[in-house]
Amino acid sequence: MSKNYYNQIIHILQELHKGFPTYNMGRHLSTALDEYGCNIWGMTDKEMEYVLYKYKSQLEMDVPHTDDDNELDRIIKDGMDLDNILKEEEEDGNY
């Protein structure tokens, strides 16, 4: 029995919706198909399935970015205090 690429495409889209519920379908399709520009009319179901699978894999490997303002503030504060941190390391012999 041959692989049904149409059903695989639907399955991948369902997985994307489940894994990334804040992203709408337009965002997923637009991002996944961006490199094809307007020439998606001639894509086969097999090509579409591959592109969506590759896109989904890339999303899953991406490190989640935090919206936590406290973390950003801590990074900025640590950066401003870098001289003191380096001086402490030199005094301890850890450089």
C-alpha positions, 0 to 999 in steps of 0.5 A: 500500500502506498503512502497517502501524502494528503492524509500525512499533510493533515496529520502534520498540521494537526500535530503543529496545532497541538504542539504550537497552539498559539500559531495559526495555520496561516503562520505555519503554512506561510513559514513552511512554504516561504522558500517556494514563493508563489509557486506552490500550485505545482507542488505534489502532495509528496513535496508538501508533506516533506516541506511541512515535516521539515518545518515541524522538525525545525520548530521542535528543535528550536529553543523556546524563548521566554517572555519573562521580563525578569530574566531579561532584567537579570541579564542586563544587570549581570552585563552591567556588573561584568567588571566586578564579576571578572575582578572576583574571578581574578582574585579567586584565580578562576580565569 
